């Protein structure tokens, strides 16, 4: 029962972490492209 409650929250944390990392990379890539272009 307790594991069933923990797993979705762990999955949500992992998913949100991946979204944050993906968003950070998407923000960082245009900056790197701009630096290379200059």
C-alpha distance matrix in Angstrom:
0.0 3.8 5.5 5.1 6.6 8.9 10.3 12.0 13.5 14.7 16.1 17.8 19.2 20.6 22.0 23.6 25.0 26.6 28.0 29.6 31.0 32.4 33.9 35.4 37.0 38.3 39.9 41.3 42.8 45.4 46.5 47.0 48.9 51.1 51.9 52.8 54.9 56.8
3.8 0.0 3.8 5.3 5.1 6.3 8.7 10.8 11.3 12.3 14.5 16.0 16.8 18.5 20.3 21.6 22.7 24.6 26.2 27.3 28.8 30.5 31.9 33.1 34.8 36.4 37.8 39.0 40.7 43.4 44.2 44.7 46.8 48.9 49.5 50.6 52.8 54.5
5.5 3.8 0.0 3.8 5.3 5.0 6.0 9.0 10.1 10.1 12.0 14.2 15.0 16.0 18.0 19.7 20.6 22.1 24.0 25.4 26.5 28.1 29.8 31.1 32.5 34.1 35.7 36.8 38.3 41.1 42.1 42.3 44.3 46.6 47.2 48.1 50.3 52.2
5.1 5.3 3.8 0.0 3.8 5.6 5.5 7.1 9.3 10.3 11.2 13.0 14.8 15.9 17.1 19.0 20.4 21.7 23.2 24.9 26.3 27.4 29.1 30.8 32.1 33.4 35.2 36.6 37.9 40.5 41.7 42.2 43.9 46.2 47.1 48.0 49.9 52.0
6.6 5.1 5.3 3.8 0.0 3.8 5.8 6.3 7.1 9.1 10.7 11.6 13.1 15.0 16.2 17.3 19.0 20.8 21.9 23.3 25.1 26.5 27.7 29.3 31.1 32.3 33.7 35.2 36.9 39.3 40.4 41.1 43.0 45.0 45.9 47.0 49.0 50.8
8.9 6.3 5.0 5.6 3.8 0.0 3.8 5.8 5.4 6.1 8.6 10.0 10.6 12.3 14.2 15.4 16.4 18.4 20.0 21.0 22.5 24.2 25.6 26.9 28.6 30.1 31.5 32.7 34.4 37.1 38.0 38.5 40.6 42.6 43.3 44.4 46.5 48.3
10.3 8.7 6.0 5.5 5.8 3.8 0.0 3.8 5.5 5.0 6.0 8.5 9.8 10.5 12.1 14.1 15.2 16.4 18.2 19.8 21.0 22.3 24.1 25.5 26.8 28.3 30.1 31.3 32.6 35.4 36.5 36.8 38.7 41.0 41.8 42.6 44.7 46.7
12.0 10.8 9.0 7.1 6.3 5.8 3.8 0.0 3.8 5.4 4.9 6.0 8.5 9.8 10.2 12.0 14.0 15.2 16.2 18.1 19.8 20.7 22.1 24.0 25.5 26.5 28.2 29.8 31.2 33.6 34.9 35.6 37.3 39.4 40.5 41.4 43.2 45.3
13.5 11.3 10.1 9.3 7.1 5.4 5.5 3.8 0.0 3.8 5.4 4.9 6.1 8.6 9.7 10.4 12.1 14.1 15.1 16.2 18.2 19.7 20.7 22.2 24.1 25.4 26.6 28.2 29.9 32.4 33.3 34.2 36.1 38.0 38.9 40.2 42.0 43.8
14.7 12.3 10.1 10.3 9.1 6.1 5.0 5.4 3.8 0.0 3.8 5.4 5.1 6.2 8.5 9.9 10.5 12.3 14.2 15.3 16.5 18.2 19.8 21.0 22.5 24.2 25.7 26.8 28.4 31.1 32.0 32.4 34.5 36.6 37.3 38.3 40.5 42.3
16.1 14.5 12.0 11.2 10.7 8.6 6.0 4.9 5.4 3.8 0.0 3.8 5.5 5.1 6.0 8.6 9.8 10.6 12.2 14.2 15.3 16.3 18.2 19.8 21.0 22.3 24.2 25.5 26.7 29.4 30.7 31.1 32.8 35.1 36.0 36.8 38.8 40.9
17.8 16.0 14.2 13.0 11.6 10.0 8.5 6.0 4.9 5.4 3.8 0.0 3.8 5.5 5.0 6.0 8.4 9.8 10.4 12.1 14.1 15.1 16.2 18.1 19.8 20.7 22.3 24.0 25.5 27.8 29.1 29.9 31.6 33.6 34.7 35.8 37.6 39.5
19.2 16.8 15.0 14.8 13.1 10.6 9.8 8.5 6.1 5.1 5.5 3.8 0.0 3.8 5.4 5.2 6.0 8.6 9.8 10.5 12.2 14.1 15.2 16.3 18.3 19.8 20.9 22.3 24.1 26.7 27.4 28.2 30.3 32.2 32.9 34.2 36.2 37.9
20.6 18.5 16.0 15.9 15.0 12.3 10.5 9.8 8.6 6.2 5.1 5.5 3.8 0.0 3.8 5.6 5.1 6.2 8.7 9.9 10.5 12.2 14.1 15.2 16.5 18.2 19.9 20.9 22.3 25.1 26.1 26.4 28.4 30.6 31.3 32.2 34.4 36.3
22.0 20.3 18.0 17.1 16.2 14.2 12.1 10.2 9.7 8.5 6.0 5.0 5.4 3.8 0.0 3.8 5.4 5.2 6.2 8.7 9.9 10.4 12.2 14.2 15.3 16.3 18.3 19.8 20.9 23.5 24.9 25.4 27.0 29.2 30.4 31.2 33.0 35.1
23.6 21.6 19.7 19.0 17.3 15.4 14.1 12.0 10.4 9.9 8.6 6.0 5.2 5.6 3.8 0.0 3.8 5.4 5.0 6.2 8.6 9.7 10.4 12.1 14.2 15.1 16.3 18.1 19.8 22.1 23.1 24.2 25.9 27.7 28.9 30.2 31.9 33.6
25.0 22.7 20.6 20.4 19.0 16.4 15.2 14.0 12.1 10.5 9.8 8.4 6.0 5.1 5.4 3.8 0.0 3.8 5.4 5.1 6.2 8.5 9.8 10.5 12.3 14.1 15.3 16.3 18.2 20.9 21.5 22.2 24.3 26.3 26.9 28.2 30.2 31.9
26.6 24.6 22.1 21.7 20.8 18.4 16.4 15.2 14.1 12.3 10.6 9.8 8.6 6.2 5.2 5.4 3.8 0.0 3.8 5.4 5.1 6.0 8.4 9.7 10.4 12.1 14.1 15.0 16.2 19.0 20.2 20.5 22.3 24.6 25.5 26.3 28.3 30.3
28.0 26.2 24.0 23.2 21.9 20.0 18.2 16.2 15.1 14.2 12.2 10.4 9.8 8.7 6.2 5.0 5.4 3.8 0.0 3.8 5.5 5.0 6.0 8.5 9.8 10.3 12.1 14.0 15.2 17.5 18.9 19.9 21.3 23.3 24.6 25.7 27.3 29.3
29.6 27.3 25.4 24.9 23.3 21.0 19.8 18.1 16.2 15.3 14.2 12.1 10.5 9.9 8.7 6.2 5.1 5.4 3.8 0.0 3.8 5.5 5.1 6.0 8.6 9.8 10.5 12.1 14.2 16.4 17.1 18.3 20.3 21.9 22.9 24.4 26.1 27.7
31.0 28.8 26.5 26.3 25.1 22.5 21.0 19.8 18.2 16.5 15.3 14.1 12.2 10.5 9.9 8.6 6.2 5.1 5.5 3.8 0.0 3.8 5.4 5.0 6.2 8.6 9.8 10.3 12.1 14.9 15.6 16.0 18.2 20.2 20.8 22.0 24.1 25.8
32.4 30.5 28.1 27.4 26.5 24.2 22.3 20.7 19.7 18.2 16.3 15.1 14.1 12.2 10.4 9.7 8.5 6.0 5.0 5.5 3.8 0.0 3.8 5.4 5.2 6.1 8.6 9.8 10.5 13.1 14.7 15.2 16.6 18.8 20.1 20.9 22.6 24.7
33.9 31.9 29.8 29.1 27.7 25.6 24.1 22.1 20.7 19.8 18.2 16.2 15.2 14.1 12.2 10.4 9.8 8.4 6.0 5.1 5.4 3.8 0.0 3.8 5.5 5.0 6.2 8.5 10.0 11.8 13.1 14.5 16.0 17.5 19.1 20.5 21.8 23.6
35.4 33.1 31.1 30.8 29.3 26.9 25.5 24.0 22.2 21.0 19.8 18.1 16.3 15.2 14.2 12.1 10.5 9.7 8.5 6.0 5.0 5.4 3.8 0.0 3.8 5.5 5.1 6.1 8.6 10.8 11.1 12.3 14.5 16.0 16.8 18.5 20.3 21.7
37.0 34.8 32.5 32.1 31.1 28.6 26.8 25.5 24.1 22.5 21.0 19.8 18.3 16.5 15.3 14.2 12.3 10.4 9.8 8.6 6.2 5.2 5.5 3.8 0.0 3.8 5.4 4.9 5.9 9.0 9.9 10.1 12.0 14.2 15.1 16.1 18.0 19.8
38.3 36.4 34.1 33.4 32.3 30.1 28.3 26.5 25.4 24.2 22.3 20.7 19.8 18.2 16.3 15.1 14.1 12.1 10.3 9.8 8.6 6.1 5.0 5.5 3.8 0.0 3.8 5.5 5.5 7.2 9.3 10.4 11.2 13.1 14.9 15.9 17.0 19.2
39.9 37.8 35.7 35.2 33.7 31.5 30.1 28.2 26.6 25.7 24.2 22.3 20.9 19.9 18.3 16.3 15.3 14.1 12.1 10.5 9.8 8.6 6.2 5.1 5.4 3.8 0.0 3.8 5.8 6.3 7.2 9.4 10.8 11.7 13.3 15.2 16.2 17.7
41.3 39.0 36.8 36.6 35.2 32.7 31.3 29.8 28.2 26.8 25.5 24.0 22.3 20.9 19.8 18.1 16.3 15.0 14.0 12.1 10.3 9.8 8.5 6.1 4.9 5.5 3.8 0.0 3.8 5.7 5.3 6.4 8.8 10.0 10.8 12.5 14.3 15.6
42.8 40.7 38.3 37.9 36.9 34.4 32.6 31.2 29.9 28.4 26.7 25.5 24.1 22.3 20.9 19.8 18.2 16.2 15.2 14.2 12.1 10.5 10.0 8.6 5.9 5.5 5.8 3.8 0.0 3.9 5.4 5.1 6.1 8.6 9.9 10.6 12.1 14.3
45.4 43.4 41.1 40.5 39.3 37.1 35.4 33.6 32.4 31.1 29.4 27.8 26.7 25.1 23.5 22.1 20.9 19.0 17.5 16.4 14.9 13.1 11.8 10.8 9.0 7.2 6.3 5.7 3.9 0.0 3.8 5.5 4.9 6.0 8.6 9.8 10.2 12.2
46.5 44.2 42.1 41.7 40.4 38.0 36.5 34.9 33.3 32.0 30.7 29.1 27.4 26.1 24.9 23.1 21.5 20.2 18.9 17.1 15.6 14.7 13.1 11.1 9.9 9.3 7.2 5.3 5.4 3.8 0.0 3.8 5.4 5.1 6.2 8.7 9.8 10.6
47.0 44.7 42.3 42.2 41.1 38.5 36.8 35.6 34.2 32.4 31.1 29.9 28.2 26.4 25.4 24.2 22.2 20.5 19.9 18.3 16.0 15.2 14.5 12.3 10.1 10.4 9.4 6.4 5.1 5.5 3.8 0.0 3.8 5.4 5.1 6.2 8.5 9.9
48.9 46.8 44.3 43.9 43.0 40.6 38.7 37.3 36.1 34.5 32.8 31.6 30.3 28.4 27.0 25.9 24.3 22.3 21.3 20.3 18.2 16.6 16.0 14.5 12.0 11.2 10.8 8.8 6.1 4.9 5.4 3.8 0.0 3.8 5.5 5.1 6.0 8.6
51.1 48.9 46.6 46.2 45.0 42.6 41.0 39.4 38.0 36.6 35.1 33.6 32.2 30.6 29.2 27.7 26.3 24.6 23.3 21.9 20.2 18.8 17.5 16.0 14.2 13.1 11.7 10.0 8.6 6.0 5.1 5.4 3.8 0.0 3.8 5.5 5.0 6.2
51.9 49.5 47.2 47.1 45.9 43.3 41.8 40.5 38.9 37.3 36.0 34.7 32.9 31.3 30.4 28.9 26.9 25.5 24.6 22.9 20.8 20.1 19.1 16.8 15.1 14.9 13.3 10.8 9.9 8.6 6.2 5.1 5.5 3.8 0.0 3.8 5.5 5.2
52.8 50.6 48.1 48.0 47.0 44.4 42.6 41.4 40.2 38.3 36.8 35.8 34.2 32.2 31.2 30.2 28.2 26.3 25.7 24.4 22.0 20.9 20.5 18.5 16.1 15.9 15.2 12.5 10.6 9.8 8.7 6.2 5.1 5.5 3.8 0.0 3.8 5.5
54.9 52.8 50.3 49.9 49.0 46.5 44.7 43.2 42.0 40.5 38.8 37.6 36.2 34.4 33.0 31.9 30.2 28.3 27.3 26.1 24.1 22.6 21.8 20.3 18.0 17.0 16.2 14.3 12.1 10.2 9.8 8.5 6.0 5.0 5.5 3.8 0.0 3.8
56.8 54.5 52.2 52.0 50.8 48.3 46.7 45.3 43.8 42.3 40.9 39.5 37.9 36.3 35.1 33.6 31.9 30.3 29.3 27.7 25.8 24.7 23.6 21.7 19.8 19.2 17.7 15.6 14.3 12.2 10.6 9.9 8.6 6.2 5.2 5.5 3.8 0.0
